[in-house]
């Protein structure tokens, strides 16, 4: 049983800043009593040694919203703040009440919200709670998503930043059930689109005020390219509704979260988790690791890492995944984003902030002075190369997020310097010095006409990476002689075969005037080149999507070799990775 550590009538709560530190014990679970809040109009917070026997709901929300109040709701509602979290949006009494009502309707009398259930002024309590965050959401009976935060409910057609926040990934997929709480005045009913392919059940909470929808149904509707038709259960009236509360049609963040929820294969799920996490933001860089460690089967001690040490925490996470027998799915989570300059088996980390912004800066120069590496702006990739034929624009794939996961990817180990040691089929490669326009990721036509004289073993096969760099693949000795490392030499490595993530009918061509997208003919084989920067140490350079018919016979002839892939820059010291200065970002990538 829990004991009360904080209690205050709602009449005295408005415009105050509450503090639970005086009576709370570090390293304890805490829950809000929903019955007392709704029926007795009292905020009551209880503390527990163990909450596993206690049915409770949890809330997923954004700490600080960029949205402003508009005509769809009151501009000011009675609200309060929490000491230690004054930088966050205030908690509206009405929003908390509606969350408590949902919890009660779901058969739970208690509610967990991090803002009120963690001692915000205690780093020790935060570390204890973060280490158990996965279990907190896994044990809750239902997770209630508040896309616009705790200040006000948002409407179904009001786009929010919820899906771009680091912690909401775990909060979305771990609970037994997840619902979205919305501002809604159409009553209960159903929406439908694509001849029944996209459906959603809307359950009214407070008449004329709010409703809930299952998260998965909301995501499907957001990813749907047209409005859905809502039909009321009361009078069978209907209306068209544009659903974009969690994102809009075709957005990588929506697609990635759908894949996390839908795929079954563990390697596919891991790939989708990495992809989804890559597009999210946090004010504390290290939270980008802590927020996914539980769903990847790893527990790290948050006290061992500074809040800015994303690199160190990433290495620790990767080491544990590989130690437990997992695959380095991060190798191919995005083929368009250049490799990190410090742990090059990973893509460059984006710059993130609490406002949900995720962006990549232009490259500041080549990773190796001996290899041409044009500067380009990652944020401009979606617009395609200057010579891109707009007549085939419907066949392009998302440049930041491939629609595939990698099957049969080799595993390996990672050392404390971030070098991934893996064994896979490989052969030598030589950079020609040429750079074409960027290729569209996944398209089978990337290397059409690039190869030469397949039947001559002494001739090279020419290929182009998704970054536009042109390489010659050198045929190995047909006698089977083992490749001997050559100082400074480059190699092309085969990392696996691409498999499609689930796709609904909505993604295929629609005969109606406005319809789905035409998917490109895709290549199934994935490879990348590495270059040696110090003896026995290699860094990733270019990525390739190769047609199976043309290149599978070639790859089958390659021999297996072991490489250590990381760098090429020396890993910054732990002390250096603590800095937040923008000038230092040019050096340490955090």
C-alpha positions as CSV (number, residue, x, y, z in Angstrom):
1,X,0.0,0.0,0.0
2,X,1.1,3.5,-0.7
3,X,1.2,6.4,1.7
4,X,0.3,10.0,0.9
5,X,3.2,12.5,0.5
6,X,1.3,15.4,-1.0
7,X,-2.3,16.5,-0.8
8,X,-3.9,19.9,-1.7
9,X,-7.4,20.9,-2.7
10,X,-7.7,22.0,-6.4
11,X,-9.2,25.3,-5.2
12,X,-5.8,26.1,-3.7
13,X,-3.7,24.5,-6.4
14,X,-4.2,27.0,-9.3
15,X,-1.3,29.4,-10.0
16,X,0.9,27.7,-7.4
17,X,4.3,25.8,-7.8
18,X,4.1,22.6,-5.8
19,X,7.1,20.8,-4.2
20,X,7.0,17.1,-3.3
21,X,10.6,17.0,-2.2
22,X,10.0,17.6,1.5
23,X,8.1,14.4,2.1
24,X,9.1,12.2,-0.8
25,X,11.8,9.5,-0.5
26,X,14.4,9.2,-3.2
27,X,14.1,5.9,-5.0
28,X,10.4,5.3,-4.7
29,X,7.5,5.0,-7.1
30,X,4.7,7.6,-6.9
31,X,1.2,7.7,-8.3
32,X,-1.7,10.2,-8.4
33,X,-5.0,9.2,-6.9
34,X,-7.5,9.7,-9.8
35,X,-10.6,9.1,-7.7
36,X,-9.7,11.9,-5.2
37,X,-8.9,14.2,-8.0
38,X,-12.1,13.7,-9.9
39,X,-14.6,13.1,-7.1
40,X,-13.0,15.0,-4.1
41,X,-11.3,17.7,-6.2
42,X,-8.0,17.0,-4.4
43,X,-4.5,16.4,-5.8
44,X,-3.2,13.5,-3.9
45,X,0.2,11.9,-4.6
46,X,1.1,8.6,-3.0
47,X,4.5,6.8,-2.7
48,X,5.1,3.1,-3.1
49,X,7.9,0.6,-2.7
50,X,6.4,-1.5,-5.5
51,X,3.7,-0.5,-8.0
52,X,3.5,-3.9,-9.8
53,X,0.4,-5.0,-7.9
54,X,-1.3,-1.6,-8.3
55,X,-3.4,-1.1,-11.5
56,X,-2.4,2.3,-12.9
57,X,-2.4,4.4,-16.1
58,X,0.5,6.5,-17.4
59,X,0.7,9.7,-19.4
60,X,2.8,10.4,-22.5
61,X,3.2,14.1,-23.4
62,X,5.6,16.8,-24.5
63,X,7.5,18.8,-21.9
64,X,7.1,22.1,-23.7
65,X,4.8,22.7,-26.7
66,X,5.4,25.1,-29.5
67,X,1.6,25.3,-29.9
68,X,-0.3,28.4,-28.8
69,X,-3.9,28.6,-27.6
70,X,-6.3,29.6,-30.4
71,X,-10.0,29.9,-31.0
72,X,-10.6,26.2,-30.5
73,X,-10.1,26.4,-26.8
74,X,-9.8,28.9,-23.9
75,X,-6.6,30.9,-23.9
76,X,-6.1,30.5,-20.2
77,X,-7.0,27.7,-17.9
78,X,-6.3,27.3,-14.2
79,X,-3.0,25.6,-13.9
80,X,0.0,25.0,-11.7
81,X,3.7,24.3,-12.0
82,X,6.3,22.0,-10.3
83,X,9.4,23.2,-8.6
84,X,12.5,22.0,-10.6
85,X,10.4,22.0,-13.8
86,X,9.5,25.6,-14.2
87,X,10.9,25.5,-17.8
88,X,8.0,23.2,-18.7
89,X,4.5,24.1,-19.7
90,X,2.1,24.5,-16.8
91,X,-0.2,21.7,-15.9
92,X,-3.9,22.7,-16.6
93,X,-6.3,21.4,-13.9
94,X,-8.8,20.5,-16.6
95,X,-6.3,18.5,-18.7
96,X,-5.2,16.5,-15.6
97,X,-8.8,15.9,-14.7
98,X,-9.6,14.5,-18.2
99,X,-6.6,12.2,-18.0
100,X,-7.8,11.0,-14.6
101,X,-11.2,10.3,-16.1
102,X,-9.8,8.2,-18.9
103,X,-7.7,6.3,-16.3
104,X,-10.8,5.6,-14.2
105,X,-12.8,4.5,-17.3
106,X,-9.9,2.1,-18.1
107,X,-10.3,0.5,-14.7
108,X,-7.3,2.1,-13.0
109,X,-7.6,4.5,-10.0
110,X,-4.0,5.7,-10.1
111,X,-2.1,7.8,-12.7
112,X,1.7,8.2,-13.3
113,X,3.1,11.4,-14.8
114,X,6.8,12.0,-14.6
115,X,6.4,15.7,-13.8
116,X,4.5,14.9,-10.6
117,X,5.9,11.5,-9.8
118,X,9.6,12.3,-10.0
119,X,11.4,14.6,-7.6
120,X,12.4,17.2,-10.2
121,X,15.0,18.8,-8.0
122,X,16.8,15.5,-7.3
123,X,19.3,14.1,-9.9
124,X,19.5,10.9,-7.8
125,X,15.8,10.3,-8.0
126,X,15.8,11.1,-11.7
127,X,18.5,8.6,-12.3
128,X,16.6,6.0,-10.3
129,X,13.4,6.6,-12.2
130,X,15.1,6.7,-15.7
131,X,16.6,3.3,-15.1
132,X,13.1,2.0,-14.4
133,X,11.2,4.0,-17.0
134,X,10.8,1.1,-19.3
135,X,9.2,-1.0,-16.6
136,X,6.9,1.8,-15.5
137,X,5.4,2.0,-18.9
138,X,5.4,-1.7,-19.5
139,X,3.4,-2.4,-16.3
140,X,0.8,0.4,-16.8
141,X,-2.6,-0.8,-18.0
142,X,-3.0,2.0,-20.5
143,X,-0.9,4.9,-21.6
144,X,-2.7,8.2,-22.3
145,X,-1.1,10.3,-25.0
146,X,-1.6,14.1,-24.7
147,X,0.0,15.3,-28.0
148,X,-0.1,19.0,-27.2
149,X,1.2,18.6,-23.6
150,X,-0.4,19.2,-20.2
151,X,-1.7,22.7,-20.8
152,X,-4.5,22.0,-23.2
153,X,-6.0,19.3,-25.4
154,X,-5.5,19.5,-29.1
155,X,-7.9,18.8,-32.0
156,X,-7.5,15.9,-34.4
157,X,-6.4,18.3,-37.2
158,X,-3.9,20.2,-35.1
159,X,-0.4,19.0,-35.8
160,X,1.8,18.6,-32.7
161,X,5.5,17.8,-31.9
162,X,4.7,14.7,-29.8
163,X,6.1,12.2,-32.3
164,X,9.4,14.1,-32.4
165,X,10.3,13.8,-28.7
166,X,12.8,11.2,-27.5
167,X,10.8,9.6,-24.7
168,X,7.5,9.3,-26.5
169,X,8.8,6.4,-28.6
170,X,9.1,4.1,-25.6
171,X,5.9,5.4,-24.2
172,X,4.1,4.6,-27.4
173,X,5.1,1.0,-27.9
174,X,5.8,-0.5,-24.5
175,X,2.4,-0.2,-22.7
176,X,-0.3,-2.9,-23.1
177,X,-2.6,-0.3,-24.6
178,X,-2.1,3.3,-25.8
179,X,-4.8,5.9,-26.5
180,X,-4.7,9.5,-27.7
181,X,-6.8,12.0,-25.7
182,X,-8.1,14.8,-28.0
183,X,-10.3,17.9,-28.0
184,X,-13.4,16.6,-29.7
185,X,-17.1,17.7,-30.1
186,X,-18.5,15.1,-32.6
187,X,-19.4,12.4,-30.1
188,X,-18.5,8.7,-30.4
189,X,-18.3,7.0,-33.7
190,X,-15.9,5.7,-36.4
191,X,-13.8,7.1,-39.1
192,X,-12.9,5.3,-42.3
193,X,-10.8,5.8,-45.4
194,X,-9.4,3.8,-48.3
195,X,-12.5,1.5,-48.6
196,X,-12.1,0.3,-45.0
197,X,-8.3,0.1,-45.1
198,X,-7.9,2.9,-42.5
199,X,-10.3,2.7,-39.6
200,X,-10.6,4.4,-36.2
201,X,-13.0,4.1,-33.3
202,X,-13.6,7.4,-31.4
203,X,-14.8,7.1,-27.8
204,X,-16.3,10.2,-26.3
205,X,-15.0,11.1,-22.8
206,X,-16.7,14.3,-21.9
207,X,-19.6,15.3,-24.1
208,X,-18.7,18.1,-26.5
209,X,-15.2,18.3,-25.0
210,X,-13.0,15.2,-25.5
211,X,-12.5,11.7,-26.9
212,X,-9.9,9.0,-27.1
213,X,-8.6,7.0,-30.1
214,X,-6.2,4.1,-30.2
215,X,-2.7,5.3,-31.0
216,X,-2.2,2.8,-33.8
217,X,-5.5,4.0,-35.5
218,X,-4.5,7.6,-35.1
219,X,-1.1,7.0,-36.8
220,X,-2.7,5.1,-39.7
221,X,-5.1,8.0,-40.3
222,X,-2.2,10.5,-40.1
223,X,-0.2,8.5,-42.7
224,X,-3.2,8.3,-45.0
225,X,-2.9,10.8,-47.9
226,X,-6.6,11.9,-47.8
227,X,-9.2,12.9,-45.2
228,X,-11.2,10.2,-43.5
229,X,-15.0,10.1,-43.1
230,X,-16.3,10.2,-39.6
231,X,-19.7,8.6,-38.9
232,X,-21.5,9.4,-35.6
233,X,-22.8,6.5,-33.5
234,X,-25.7,8.6,-32.3
235,X,-27.4,9.9,-35.5
236,X,-25.3,8.3,-38.3
237,X,-24.4,11.7,-39.6
238,X,-21.0,12.0,-41.2
239,X,-18.3,14.5,-42.0
240,X,-14.8,14.5,-43.6
241,X,-11.9,15.0,-41.2
242,X,-8.2,15.6,-41.9
243,X,-6.2,13.8,-39.3
244,X,-2.7,15.1,-38.7
245,X,-2.4,15.4,-34.9
246,X,0.7,13.2,-34.7
247,X,2.1,14.1,-38.1
248,X,1.1,14.2,-41.8
249,X,1.1,12.0,-44.8
250,X,4.4,10.4,-45.7
251,X,6.4,11.8,-42.8
252,X,9.3,9.5,-41.8
253,X,8.5,9.8,-38.1
254,X,5.0,8.5,-38.6
255,X,6.1,5.7,-40.8
256,X,8.9,4.6,-38.5
257,X,6.6,4.4,-35.5
258,X,4.1,2.4,-37.4
259,X,6.8,-0.1,-38.4
260,X,7.9,-0.4,-34.8
261,X,4.3,-1.2,-33.8
262,X,3.6,-3.6,-36.7
263,X,6.8,-5.7,-37.4
264,X,7.3,-9.0,-35.7
265,X,10.8,-10.0,-36.7
266,X,13.2,-8.8,-33.9
267,X,15.8,-7.5,-36.4
268,X,13.2,-5.6,-38.3
269,X,11.8,-4.1,-35.0
270,X,15.3,-3.1,-33.9
271,X,15.9,-1.3,-37.2
272,X,12.6,0.5,-37.0
273,X,13.4,1.6,-33.4
274,X,16.8,3.0,-34.4
275,X,15.2,4.8,-37.4
276,X,12.4,6.3,-35.2
277,X,14.9,7.4,-32.5
278,X,17.1,9.1,-35.2
279,X,14.2,11.5,-36.0
280,X,13.5,12.5,-32.4
281,X,14.8,15.3,-30.1
282,X,15.6,16.0,-26.5
283,X,17.1,18.8,-24.5
284,X,19.5,16.3,-22.9
285,X,21.4,14.5,-25.7
286,X,22.0,11.4,-23.5
287,X,18.2,10.9,-23.3
288,X,18.3,9.9,-26.9
289,X,20.0,6.7,-25.6
290,X,18.2,6.2,-22.3
291,X,14.8,6.5,-24.0
292,X,15.4,3.5,-26.2
293,X,17.6,1.3,-24.1
294,X,14.8,-0.6,-22.5
295,X,13.0,-1.4,-25.7
296,X,16.3,-2.7,-27.1
297,X,16.7,-5.0,-24.1
298,X,19.4,-3.0,-22.3
299,X,19.7,-1.3,-19.0
300,X,22.4,1.3,-18.5
301,X,23.1,3.2,-15.3
302,X,22.2,6.8,-16.1
303,X,24.6,8.0,-13.3
304,X,27.6,7.0,-15.4
305,X,26.9,9.4,-18.2
306,X,26.9,13.2,-18.3
307,X,23.7,14.7,-19.8
308,X,25.6,15.7,-23.0
309,X,27.5,12.5,-23.5
310,X,25.4,10.9,-26.2
311,X,28.5,9.4,-27.8
312,X,29.6,7.5,-24.7
313,X,26.1,6.3,-23.9
314,X,25.6,5.2,-27.5
315,X,28.8,3.1,-27.4
316,X,27.7,1.5,-24.1
317,X,24.3,0.7,-25.6
318,X,25.8,-0.8,-28.7
319,X,28.2,-2.9,-26.7
320,X,25.4,-4.4,-24.6
321,X,23.2,-5.1,-27.6
322,X,26.0,-7.0,-29.3
323,X,27.0,-8.8,-26.1
324,X,23.5,-10.0,-25.8
325,X,23.6,-11.4,-29.3
326,X,21.8,-8.6,-31.2
327,X,22.7,-7.2,-34.6
328,X,24.2,-3.8,-35.4
329,X,20.9,-2.6,-37.0
330,X,22.1,1.0,-36.8
331,X,24.5,0.3,-39.8
332,X,21.7,0.8,-42.3
333,X,19.1,2.9,-40.5
334,X,19.8,5.7,-43.0
335,X,22.0,5.4,-46.1
336,X,21.7,9.1,-46.9
337,X,23.0,10.7,-43.7
338,X,26.8,10.7,-43.7
339,X,28.6,8.5,-41.1
340,X,29.6,9.9,-37.7
341,X,33.1,11.2,-37.7
342,X,33.8,9.5,-34.4
343,X,31.8,6.2,-34.5
344,X,31.3,5.8,-38.2
345,X,29.2,2.6,-37.9
346,X,26.5,5.1,-36.9
347,X,25.2,8.0,-39.0
348,X,25.9,11.6,-37.9
349,X,23.9,12.5,-34.9
350,X,21.4,15.4,-35.5
351,X,21.3,18.5,-33.4
352,X,18.3,18.3,-31.2
353,X,16.5,20.5,-28.6
354,X,13.5,20.4,-26.3
355,X,11.4,22.1,-28.9
356,X,11.4,19.0,-31.0
357,X,13.7,20.4,-33.7
358,X,15.9,17.8,-35.5
359,X,18.4,19.0,-38.0
360,X,21.8,18.1,-39.5
361,X,24.4,20.7,-40.4
362,X,26.2,20.8,-43.7
363,X,29.4,18.8,-43.7
364,X,32.4,20.9,-42.8
365,X,34.8,19.1,-44.9
366,X,36.0,15.6,-45.9
367,X,36.6,12.9,-43.3
368,X,39.8,11.8,-45.1
369,X,41.9,14.5,-46.8
370,X,42.9,11.9,-49.5
371,X,39.3,11.3,-50.6
372,X,37.0,13.7,-52.2
373,X,34.0,14.4,-50.0
374,X,31.8,17.3,-51.3
375,X,30.1,19.4,-48.8
376,X,26.3,19.2,-48.9
377,X,23.4,20.1,-46.7
378,X,21.5,17.0,-45.3
379,X,18.4,19.0,-44.8
380,X,18.3,19.7,-48.6
381,X,18.4,16.1,-49.7
382,X,14.6,15.7,-49.9
383,X,14.6,18.1,-52.9
384,X,16.8,15.8,-55.0
385,X,19.8,16.6,-57.2
386,X,19.6,19.5,-59.7
387,X,19.2,17.2,-62.7
388,X,16.5,15.1,-61.0
389,X,13.6,14.3,-63.5
390,X,10.5,15.6,-61.8
391,X,8.4,13.5,-64.1
392,X,9.3,10.5,-62.0
393,X,9.0,12.3,-58.7
394,X,6.4,9.8,-57.5
395,X,9.0,7.0,-57.6
396,X,11.4,8.6,-55.2
397,X,11.9,7.1,-51.7
398,X,12.3,8.9,-48.5
399,X,15.9,10.1,-48.3
400,X,16.2,10.1,-44.6
401,X,14.4,6.8,-43.9
402,X,14.6,3.7,-46.1
403,X,11.5,1.5,-46.3
404,X,13.6,-1.6,-45.6
405,X,15.2,-3.5,-42.8
406,X,18.3,-5.8,-43.3
407,X,18.0,-9.5,-43.1
408,X,21.1,-11.7,-42.2
409,X,23.2,-8.8,-41.1
410,X,26.4,-10.0,-39.5
411,X,26.9,-9.3,-35.8
412,X,30.1,-8.4,-34.0
413,X,31.5,-6.6,-31.0
414,X,32.3,-3.0,-30.1
415,X,35.2,-1.7,-28.1
416,X,35.3,1.3,-25.8
417,X,36.6,3.5,-28.6
418,X,33.5,2.8,-30.6
419,X,35.0,0.4,-33.2
420,X,32.6,-2.2,-34.4
421,X,34.5,-5.4,-35.3
422,X,32.5,-7.6,-37.7
423,X,33.2,-10.4,-40.2
424,X,31.5,-10.3,-43.6
425,X,32.0,-10.8,-47.3
426,X,34.2,-8.1,-48.8
427,X,36.6,-7.2,-51.6
428,X,38.9,-4.3,-52.5
429,X,37.5,-1.1,-53.9
430,X,39.1,2.0,-55.4
431,X,37.6,5.4,-55.5
432,X,37.7,6.7,-59.1
433,X,37.7,10.4,-58.1
434,X,34.4,10.9,-59.8
435,X,31.2,12.1,-58.0
436,X,27.9,12.0,-59.8
437,X,24.7,13.6,-58.6
438,X,23.2,11.9,-55.5
439,X,21.3,8.7,-56.1
440,X,17.8,8.1,-54.7
441,X,18.1,5.5,-51.9
442,X,16.7,2.0,-52.6
443,X,16.3,2.6,-56.4
444,X,17.4,-0.4,-58.5
445,X,18.4,2.0,-61.3
446,X,21.2,3.5,-59.3
447,X,23.8,1.2,-60.9
448,X,22.2,0.5,-64.3
449,X,25.0,0.6,-66.9
450,X,27.7,1.2,-64.4
451,X,29.3,-2.3,-64.5
452,X,31.8,-3.4,-67.2
453,X,32.8,-6.7,-68.7
454,X,31.4,-9.2,-66.2
455,X,33.1,-12.2,-67.7
456,X,36.7,-10.8,-67.4
457,X,38.0,-11.6,-64.0
458,X,40.7,-8.9,-64.2
459,X,38.3,-6.1,-65.0
460,X,36.7,-4.0,-62.3
461,X,33.0,-3.5,-61.7
462,X,32.1,0.1,-61.5
463,X,29.4,1.1,-59.0
464,X,28.0,4.4,-57.6
465,X,27.0,5.0,-54.0
466,X,23.9,6.8,-52.8
467,X,26.2,9.8,-52.1
468,X,27.2,9.9,-55.8
469,X,30.8,8.6,-55.4
470,X,31.9,6.2,-58.1
471,X,34.0,3.2,-57.1
472,X,35.7,0.3,-58.9
473,X,35.2,-3.1,-57.3
474,X,38.3,-5.2,-57.8
475,X,37.8,-8.8,-58.6
476,X,39.5,-11.0,-56.1
477,X,42.0,-13.7,-57.1
478,X,39.9,-16.5,-58.6
479,X,42.3,-19.1,-57.1
480,X,40.8,-18.1,-53.7
481,X,43.9,-16.3,-52.4
482,X,43.1,-14.5,-49.2
483,X,43.0,-10.7,-49.5
484,X,46.0,-9.2,-47.8
485,X,45.4,-5.8,-46.2
486,X,46.9,-2.9,-48.1
487,X,47.7,0.3,-46.1
488,X,45.1,2.9,-46.8
489,X,43.1,0.6,-49.0
490,X,39.4,0.7,-49.3
491,X,37.0,-2.3,-49.2
492,X,33.4,-2.8,-50.1
493,X,31.5,-4.9,-47.5
494,X,28.2,-6.8,-48.0
495,X,26.0,-6.2,-45.0
496,X,22.7,-8.0,-45.9
497,X,19.6,-8.3,-48.0
498,X,16.8,-5.7,-47.6
499,X,13.3,-6.7,-46.7
500,X,10.3,-4.3,-47.0
501,X,8.6,-3.1,-43.9
502,X,4.8,-3.6,-43.9
503,X,2.8,-1.6,-46.4
504,X,-0.9,-1.2,-46.6
505,X,-2.9,-0.8,-49.8
506,X,-2.8,2.9,-49.3
507,X,0.8,3.0,-50.5
508,X,0.0,1.6,-53.9
509,X,-1.4,3.5,-56.9
510,X,-4.9,4.7,-56.4
511,X,-7.1,5.1,-59.6
512,X,-8.8,8.1,-58.0
513,X,-7.5,11.6,-59.0
514,X,-5.8,12.0,-55.6
515,X,-4.4,8.8,-54.3
516,X,-1.5,6.8,-53.1
517,X,2.1,7.0,-54.2
518,X,3.8,4.8,-56.8
519,X,6.6,2.8,-55.0
520,X,10.0,2.6,-56.8
521,X,11.5,-0.6,-58.1
522,X,13.9,-1.3,-55.3
523,X,17.3,-3.0,-55.0
524,X,17.6,-5.6,-52.3
525,X,21.4,-5.9,-51.6
526,X,23.1,-3.4,-49.2
527,X,26.8,-2.7,-49.0
528,X,29.2,0.0,-48.1
529,X,32.8,1.0,-48.5
530,X,35.3,1.4,-45.7
531,X,38.8,3.0,-45.8
532,X,41.7,2.4,-43.5
533,X,42.8,5.6,-41.6
534,X,45.2,3.9,-39.2
535,X,46.7,0.4,-39.4
536,X,43.8,-2.1,-38.8
537,X,41.2,0.7,-38.3
538,X,38.6,1.6,-40.9
539,X,35.9,4.1,-41.3
540,X,32.7,4.0,-43.3
541,X,32.5,6.1,-46.5
542,X,29.8,5.3,-49.1
543,X,26.7,3.2,-49.0
544,X,25.3,1.1,-51.9
545,X,21.9,-0.3,-53.0
546,X,22.6,-3.1,-55.5
547,X,20.3,-5.0,-57.8
548,X,20.2,-8.7,-56.7
549,X,20.2,-10.1,-60.3
550,X,23.3,-8.3,-61.3
551,X,25.3,-8.3,-58.1
552,X,24.4,-11.4,-56.1
553,X,26.7,-13.6,-58.3
554,X,29.5,-11.2,-57.7
555,X,29.1,-10.9,-54.0
556,X,28.9,-14.7,-53.7
557,X,32.5,-14.9,-54.9
558,X,33.8,-12.6,-52.2
559,X,35.6,-14.0,-49.2
560,X,34.8,-13.2,-45.5
561,X,37.1,-10.8,-43.8
562,X,37.1,-9.1,-40.4
563,X,37.3,-5.3,-40.0
564,X,37.2,-2.8,-37.1
565,X,35.0,0.1,-38.2
566,X,34.9,3.3,-36.3
567,X,36.5,6.7,-36.2
568,X,38.1,8.2,-38.2
569,X,38.5,11.1,-35.7
570,X,39.8,10.1,-32.2
571,X,36.9,9.8,-29.7
572,X,36.7,12.9,-27.6
573,X,37.5,12.6,-24.0
574,X,34.7,12.1,-21.5
575,X,35.4,15.5,-20.1
576,X,35.3,17.1,-23.5
577,X,32.0,15.5,-24.4
578,X,30.4,17.4,-21.5
579,X,30.5,20.7,-23.2
580,X,27.5,22.2,-24.9
581,X,29.3,25.0,-26.8
582,X,28.2,25.3,-30.4
583,X,31.8,25.8,-31.4
584,X,32.7,22.4,-29.9
585,X,30.0,20.7,-31.9
586,X,32.2,21.1,-34.9
587,X,34.7,18.9,-33.1
588,X,32.8,16.3,-31.0
589,X,29.5,15.9,-32.9
590,X,27.3,16.0,-29.8
